[in-house]
Amino acid sequence: MNSLHLKSFIRCKRKAWLDFKGKKSHEIWSPHKAIDKINQFQIFSQLCNGEIYTGFKACKNGYQGVIGLKIKGNFYKNIKAEIRPQLLLKTRGISKWGPYTYLPAVYKLGRKTTREHLFDLTFSSILLGTFQESKIEKGLVISSSFNKVNIEEIYFNKKLRKKVLNILLSLNECLEGVIPEITQDRKKCTICSWQKFCNKEAKENGYLTDIDGIGANTASLLKTNGISNTKLLASYSEKKLGEKLFKFNDQKYEKASKFIKQAQAYISGEPYFISNKKNTYDLLEKTSSGFFIFDIESNPDNKHDFLFGFLKINNLFTKKEDLIYEPIFNLKNNKEESYKQIIKLLFSQKDWSVLHYGETEKIIIINIAKELNFSFEEIDSLTSRFIDLHTLMRNSWILPLKNYGLKTVSNWLGFEWTQKNVSGSKALYWWIQYQITDKEIFLKKIIQYNKDDCLATLQIAEYLIKNQLNKN
């Protein structure tokens, strides 16, 4: 076992087992890992003033920062282990190389120092201490905010070392056993490289957390009341289920109806139409004279929206190849200029609605309008044109899907992205690659991805309009 298995084990026992024994053909490449590695290297390089080298020779030569090491050893009762420290940072002390020693360091994204950081550092300290013949008393958690590198010192007391020993023994037992159950907290699966593998099994076995709106706590409540899978949920009485869902208070019967219908749709593969009295607008009327489709690509960690994509649709009968797509890149050195371009484009057709999927686009336009000193009345007038198709879909249909994300819904409608295995995370990975290399090919990939996102949103709009006509 190694330190990567430990980190996986803290998040999900099944992931650790699959990382160790799973067929690599079932694993998909995760852009999150690649982005994390790039961020790590950039911050570590800043911390070490660019003096970062790889391998055992780097330790022997006494360089400031060392990466890419794999250190093997026995950590307890001849259990074989391996550590892969993210960074070793040189400090004063005595080791087998001379009057210096190395401390293990990990990269932290966000404010919170988690068990994963603490356990990773402590595990590394055990084998690293033996390897460099110098006891390690502390490790470092490295983070960055406002272009400043922050260092937090973690001291390895007896209590922390004991916790790590216990979890490593549990990890070893897990890796030697059979594959663990799929985690009940399926939100953790969103960025996992084994997601598709587990999703297939979860659907076959009727996992309750595959039903939209049912999390680990609700699934546990249902199981306590004898509803252990989607098949049992689909055949349950709405009135009886409502009585059991007391935690939802006044919404308990409404939730019961939604969960049961969602399970029925998921099993049958057929969508279920909901009376759309809640909808405050008529989508057909709002799009008859033309409209925009709007989609943004962002780097949430840096709070930077780097691409604003617009698709102009004069009418729904326009051929896809004749649609005009306009991408506006928001480079950090021309933010105000790009904001003005966005507003100018939106006001080029003042009467057009702006269709988007999810609340993000509307919120960001409000923030842009505030930065450009729009009045409250002007902001209200602008944002009243925005129509969130995600909300509209949820209010109008129960779909036979695990979730109502753009990719999930549009794929169900038959839409295919031009580039394979793409996602917002992959677009962010391309953006980071562009910033590093300055190669236009990465911008082209992002533009194609965003354009496809807009076309996927259009396909959802067409579905809603078509079926709205059929139901009226």
HELIX and SHEET records of a PDB file:
HELIX    1   1 SER A    3  ARG A   11  1                                   9    
HELIX    2   2 LYS A   13  LYS A   21  1                                   9    
HELIX    3   3 LYS A   24  HIS A   26  5                                   3    
HELIX    4   4 PRO A   31  LEU A   47  1                                  17    
HELIX    5   5 PHE A   56  LYS A   60  1                                   5    
HELIX    6   6 ARG A  115  GLN A  132  1                                  18    
HELIX    7   7 LYS A  158  GLU A  176  1                                  19    
HELIX    8   8 ARG A  186  ILE A  191  5                                   6    
HELIX    9   9 GLN A  195  GLU A  204  1                                  10    
HELIX   10  10 LEU A  208  ASP A  210  5                                   3    
HELIX   11  11 ALA A  216  THR A  224  1                                   9    
HELIX   12  12 THR A  230  ALA A  234  1                                   5    
HELIX   13  13 GLU A  238  LYS A  244  1                                   7    
HELIX   14  14 PHE A  246  GLN A  251  5                                   6    
HELIX   15  15 LYS A  252  SER A  268  1                                  17    
HELIX   16  16 LEU A  283  THR A  287  1                                   5    
HELIX   17  17 LYS A  320  ASP A  322  5                                   3    
HELIX   18  18 LYS A  332  ASN A  334  5                                   3    
HELIX   19  19 LYS A  335  PHE A  347  1                                  13    
HELIX   20  20 THR A  360  GLU A  371  1                                  12    
HELIX   21  21 PHE A  376  THR A  383  1                                   8    
HELIX   22  22 LEU A  389  SER A  396  1                                   8    
HELIX   23  23 LEU A  406  TRP A  412  1                                   7    
HELIX   24  24 GLY A  424  THR A  437  1                                  14    
HELIX   25  25 GLU A  440  LYS A  471  1                                  32    
SHEET    1   A 6 ILE A  52  THR A  54  0                                        
SHEET    2   A 6 GLY A  65  ILE A  67  1                                        
SHEET    3   A 6 LEU A  87  SER A  95 -1                                        
SHEET    4   A 6 GLY A  98  TYR A 107 -1                                        
SHEET    5   A 6 LYS A 138  SER A 145  1                                        
SHEET    6   A 6 LYS A 148  TYR A 155 -1                                        
SHEET    1   B 2 ILE A  71  TYR A  76  0                                        
SHEET    2   B 2 ILE A  79  ILE A  83 -1                                        
SHEET    1   C 2 TYR A 272  PHE A 273  0                                        
SHEET    2   C 2 TRP A 397  ILE A 398 -1                                        
SHEET    1   D 5 ILE A 324  PHE A 329  0                                        
SHEET    2   D 5 HIS A 304  ILE A 313 -1                                        
SHEET    3   D 5 PHE A 291  ASN A 299 -1                                        
SHEET    4   D 5 SER A 353  HIS A 356  1                                        
SHEET    5   D 5 PHE A 386  ASP A 388  1                                        
END                                                                             
